[in-house]
């Protein structure tokens, strides 16, 4: 790993990702450029390319990094309804912490449909606990994702008041509808 004469310390992918995410939080995807990122890190812009091949690759890394930060409910015997509620709230918290990233991710179906992400694996595990047949996991998960994602989009766009209690009530109502729907269908 090369050390910048200006920095005096090696540059790491995790540091690049953290600073890039902060820049996105402050100015959206448009506010993130390789030059601006290099200036924030006090390195030559070309040194970033030793760690990521392009801005798109950097955005992919940021998405993966943010997804890893979603606090997933453990598989600890807690009722599936509570696990589903915890997952929805954790997903919401992550989206609210990084709305520009969340908006970017949801404009890219190739990212949101990656079923290898831990969030999807947790959702599938919870849906299995709810009794959803294996053949219905993907469709059911997509519907739940769209439902919760719609609430988050409405909130980010200001259609739901930016009041934590109101948002909790809205998410709780959504989760209760989902739980009732899954429970009421013989699951």
Secondary structure, DSSP 8 states (H G I E B T S, - for coil): --B-TTT-SB--HHHHHHHHHHHHHHHTGGG--HHHHHHHHTS-HHHHTTT-SSHHHHHHHHHHHHHHTS-----SS--HHHHHHHHHHHHHHHHHHTHHHHHHHTT-HHHHT-TTSHHHHHHHHHHHHTT--GGGHHHHHHHHHHHHHHHHHHHHTTSS-S-HHHHHHHHHHHHHHHHHHHHHTT-
